[in-house]
Every structure is written in C-alpha cells, then in structure tokens.
Amino acid sequence: MPKSLSASSPVESVLDKENFTLEELLDEEEIIQECKALNSRVISFLRDRAQVEQLVRYIVEEPPEDTDSKRTFKFPFVPCEIFTCEIDVILKTLVEEEEVVVCLMIRKTTQLLNYVKLLTGLMLKWLPGNADSKSFL
C-alpha cells in the first residue's frame, strides 16, 4: 500500500517530530496498544535509562498539589500499563540500571520502614501482657 494511503497513528506522528518529549508520547491514547504491538520505534525510545527512570518517577512520586489531572492520574497510570506489557528490554533497564532501581525503592522503602517500626512498637507494647494467652498461640 502506498505510504500516502496508509493511516499514520498519532503515536507515529509524535515519533516523527524532531524533538518530542516523553510526556507527549504518554499523552497519546494509543501508546499502550503500540507497546503491546511491540512498535520498535516506541520501544527504542522507552528503553532508554532516562525514560524508564522518568516512568518510575511518575508512578512513585506524589505530584505537586497544583498540577493538572494528566500528571496526577494519566501519567502514573500509563507507565504502569507500559511496565505490565512486559517488554523485555524495558524491564531489563528497570532492574539493571542502579539509578532506576534506587528511584523505585527510595520512597516506598521509607514508608515500609516507618510501618515496620510502628508495628514493632505496637507488638512490644502488646506482647508482654499477652504472650501467655492462648489466642496468641
């Protein structure tokens, strides 16, 4: 089919721009379908360490309070869906690049440690009076 008769996807239109951003790509409705279809141009862009790190940041970092709904809802959702497409080269970057792994763990690790400290404190208060209780066993 001649190129002039084929329909170009909005994602391809973004990719054809000289200086497009990750946000422009994430804003396209068809980005998840293009990932599932293993669009090589999309994957080639998204597999870069800087892009994977930004995808993770959209998921784990709280958006500023005065931000628009795209940053609050769409930009965390779309990267999550991209990761669940299980594209090997993107997942490889996710787990093998130290900066990305650190970005993924920093926020959640702090919250988890605070939760464990809270539970430990509660258990230490509860345990002495209830250790010999049959409900504990």
C-alpha positions as CSV (number, residue, x, y, z in Angstrom):
1,M,0.0,0.0,0.0
2,P,1.4,3.4,-0.9
3,K,2.5,5.4,2.1
4,S,0.1,8.3,1.2
5,L,-2.9,5.9,1.6
6,S,-1.9,4.3,4.9
7,A,-3.2,5.9,8.1
8,S,-0.4,7.0,10.4
9,S,-1.1,6.6,14.1
10,P,-0.9,9.6,16.4
11,V,2.0,7.9,18.2
12,E,3.9,7.7,15.0
13,S,3.2,11.4,14.4
14,V,4.8,12.2,17.8
15,L,7.8,10.0,17.0
16,D,8.2,11.7,13.6
17,K,8.8,15.1,15.4
18,E,12.4,16.1,15.8
19,N,12.3,16.9,19.5
20,F,9.4,15.2,21.2
21,T,9.1,14.5,24.9
22,L,8.1,11.5,26.9
23,E,5.0,13.4,28.1
24,E,3.8,13.9,24.5
25,L,4.1,10.2,23.9
26,L,2.4,9.3,27.2
27,D,-0.4,11.7,26.3
28,E,-1.3,9.7,23.2
29,E,-4.3,7.4,23.6
30,E,-2.8,4.6,21.6
31,I,0.6,4.4,23.4
32,I,-0.3,1.3,25.4
33,Q,-1.6,-0.5,22.2
34,E,1.6,0.5,20.4
35,C,3.7,-1.0,23.3
36,K,1.6,-4.2,23.2
37,A,2.1,-4.4,19.4
38,L,5.9,-4.1,20.1
39,N,6.3,-0.9,18.0
40,S,10.1,-0.8,17.6
41,R,10.3,3.0,17.5
42,V,8.3,3.3,20.7
43,I,10.3,0.6,22.5
44,S,13.6,2.0,21.3
45,F,12.7,5.3,22.9
46,L,11.2,4.0,26.1
47,R,14.0,1.5,26.8
48,D,16.5,4.4,27.5
49,R,17.5,4.7,31.1
50,A,16.3,8.3,31.4
51,Q,12.9,7.4,30.0
52,V,12.5,4.3,32.3
53,E,13.6,6.4,35.3
54,Q,11.0,9.1,34.5
55,L,8.3,6.4,34.0
56,V,9.1,5.1,37.5
57,R,9.1,8.6,39.0
58,Y,5.6,9.2,37.6
59,I,4.5,6.1,39.4
60,V,6.2,6.5,42.8
61,E,6.4,10.3,43.3
62,E,3.5,12.3,44.5
63,P,2.6,15.0,42.0
64,P,2.6,18.6,43.2
65,E,-0.7,19.8,44.6
66,D,-1.2,22.4,41.9
67,T,-0.6,20.1,39.0
68,D,-3.0,19.2,36.2
69,S,-5.0,16.0,36.1
70,K,-2.7,14.4,33.5
71,R,0.2,14.5,35.9
72,T,-2.0,13.3,38.8
73,F,-3.9,10.5,37.0
74,K,-2.8,9.7,33.5
75,F,1.0,9.9,33.8
76,P,1.2,7.5,36.7
77,F,-1.4,5.1,35.1
78,V,0.2,4.9,31.6
79,P,3.7,4.0,32.8
80,C,2.3,1.3,35.0
81,E,0.5,-0.2,32.0
82,I,3.6,0.1,29.9
83,F,5.5,-2.0,32.5
84,T,2.8,-4.6,32.6
85,C,3.2,-5.1,28.8
86,E,6.3,-7.0,29.9
87,I,8.6,-5.7,27.2
88,D,11.9,-7.4,27.9
89,V,14.3,-4.5,27.0
90,I,12.3,-2.0,29.1
91,L,12.1,-4.4,32.1
92,K,15.8,-5.1,31.7
93,T,16.5,-1.4,32.1
94,L,14.1,-1.2,35.0
95,V,16.0,-3.9,37.0
96,E,19.6,-3.5,35.8
97,E,20.1,0.3,36.0
98,E,21.1,1.2,39.5
99,E,19.7,4.7,39.4
100,V,16.3,3.4,38.3
101,V,16.2,0.7,41.0
102,V,17.1,3.3,43.6
103,C,14.4,5.6,42.3
104,L,11.9,2.8,42.6
105,M,12.8,1.9,46.1
106,I,13.6,5.1,47.9
107,R,10.0,6.4,48.6
108,K,8.4,3.0,49.3
109,T,11.3,1.9,51.4
110,T,10.9,4.8,53.8
111,Q,7.2,4.2,54.1
112,L,7.7,0.5,54.6
113,L,10.4,1.1,57.4
114,N,8.1,3.5,59.2
115,Y,5.3,1.0,59.0
116,V,7.5,-1.8,60.4
117,K,8.7,0.5,63.2
118,L,5.1,1.2,64.1
119,L,4.2,-2.4,64.1
120,T,7.2,-3.3,66.1
121,G,6.3,-0.7,68.7
122,L,2.7,-2.0,68.9
123,M,3.9,-5.6,69.3
124,L,6.4,-4.7,72.0
125,K,3.5,-3.0,73.9
126,W,1.1,-5.8,73.3
127,L,3.4,-8.8,73.8
128,P,4.3,-8.7,77.5
129,G,0.7,-8.9,78.7
130,N,-0.5,-11.4,76.1
131,A,2.4,-13.7,75.5
132,D,0.9,-16.5,77.6
133,S,-2.5,-16.0,76.1
134,K,-4.0,-19.0,74.1
135,S,-5.2,-16.5,71.5
136,F,-1.6,-15.7,70.8
137,L,-0.8,-19.3,70.1
